[in-house]
Amino acid sequence: MKKILALIALLLTLCMSFIGCDFLAPTEESSEESSSVINATLENIPEYSGNIYVTINDNQPSFEADEITTEAYEFYSPLDKLGRCGYAEACLGTELMPTEDRESISHVYPTGWVQAKYTGYVDGGYLYNRCHLIGFQLAGENDNELNLITGTKSLNNDGMLPFENMVADYIKETKNHVMYRVTPVFEGDNLLASGVLVEAYSVEDEGDGICFNIYVYNAQSGITIDYKTGKSYLSGEAPEETTTEETTTVESSVDANEIQKYVLNTNTKKFHKESCSSATDMKEENRSDYEGTREALIEQGYTPCGQCKP
Amino acid sequence: MKVIICIDDDCGMLFNKRRQSRDSKLIEDINALTDKLYITSFSEKLFKDAKYSVTVNDSMLDIAGKDDFCFVEDRDISPYENKIDKIIIYKWNRRYPSDFKFTFDLKRAGFSLASAYEFEGTSHEKITREVFEK
């Protein structure tokens, strides 16, 4: 109960700061060595300015002593009356990690899912991904609708994925456990989350290996998003070749979660269309044929070929 | 002086004063390179089981001699550019968050790639070891 009250308080605090537009300047840099990472507090998360995440409270997560455990578990909040996800929490360990490849999740439609394509503005074109709150590589949850929100490509790939990679590799290497909580933040009745709060703390070494508290913006440079609905448009004047499909549904578009055939270069970690010349010329020992989703490949660390743009 | 570092795809080294990643196979690889290694107190836990001479000294970059190896995780090597004749870079081939990066300009400092080697780690599919020499 204490945990739930704490989370409600946290969400209220976040909502108040958003609703009141009380965006203050960041409090301090998190490191003398970097000017790119901004530190903030929950009460004054700055407006998105190109950095996909900010650290919160000097990276200190808010897990309470009595909820930290070495017993693996996962919890997903029920959807609210608008069909929106709540927080997801887990004690991650090798016990929960997936043993099979991820399958398609394209049949799940999280709130705010209004797919749009911005060729030349978004890597791969499509603005939105179905974003796992707790990444598939961490807990193996495939198409659990309680764990999937609509998120921008940047939130998913640039914001959340590097942190998930760090946690996953730490667990694989040490066999330790990590307390992990992801809280999507919705303003009012908005269908699209403004961002997600991600907290993590390694248990056995008391945070020596993993310890962070970040807020990732559900934003994409160059694109303006209506968080009430999920609709979007180019922030500036669109070039002629740009196509904006504000009302395009997933069924009529090639989606990052559709099953496709790709050719992988296991050496360069690039993936290609079968018709790509780089796939034809690839050394046999580096080639691997793959059938699955684009998103799953990216989660595995592969990047799309810049020539054939798969 | 020979310097050893680890970086991710974004040249990151640390996030929140913690190393981005670790791998016991990488430590074994370092162990095979030298029988005498300097580290700082930051790296002590990684080498607690080393069977050879590991010297813990936070001023290692100041005191290391021409043939000594220094494993660097938490500091900038630029001020020691003239002392360094070899840099061994281990690449995780992964993207992690970072707030401390490897910003040393190898080309400007006259280093070029002498060799590259790939191996599978304990928790990483592919780790690349690149050796740069003057």
Contacts between the chains, C-beta under 8 A, distances in Angstrom:
chain1	res1	chain2	res2	distance
A	30	B	16	7.1
A	30	B	99	5.7
A	31	B	17	7.8
A	31	B	99	4.3
A	31	B	100	6.0
A	33	B	76	7.7
A	33	B	99	6.8
A	33	B	100	4.5
A	33	B	101	7.5
A	34	B	98	7.8
A	34	B	99	4.2
A	34	B	100	6.3
A	34	B	101	7.2
A	36	B	99	7.5
A	37	B	99	4.4
A	53	B	97	7.9
A	55	B	16	7.5
A	59	B	16	4.5
A	161	B	95	6.7
A	162	B	95	4.6
A	162	B	96	5.1
A	162	B	97	4.7
A	163	B	96	7.9
A	163	B	97	5.6
A	165	B	94	5.2
A	165	B	95	6.1
A	165	B	96	5.7
A	166	B	15	7.1
A	166	B	20	6.2
A	166	B	21	6.7
A	166	B	96	4.6
A	166	B	97	6.4
A	169	B	21	5.1
A	169	B	92	7.9
A	169	B	94	6.8
A	169	B	123	5.1
A	169	B	124	6.5
A	170	B	21	7.1
A	170	B	22	7.7
A	172	B	122	7.5
A	172	B	123	3.7
A	173	B	21	7.4
A	173	B	22	5.6
A	173	B	23	6.0
A	173	B	24	7.1
A	173	B	122	5.9
A	173	B	123	3.8
A	174	B	22	7.8
A	208	B	18	7.3
A	209	B	18	6.6
A	210	B	18	7.2
A	211	B	16	6.2
A	211	B	18	6.8
A	212	B	15	7.1
A	212	B	16	5.6
A	212	B	97	7.6
A	214	B	97	7.9
A	269	B	93	6.5
A	269	B	126	7.8
A	301	B	93	7.1
A	301	B	94	5.9
A	301	B	95	7.4
A	301	B	125	7.6
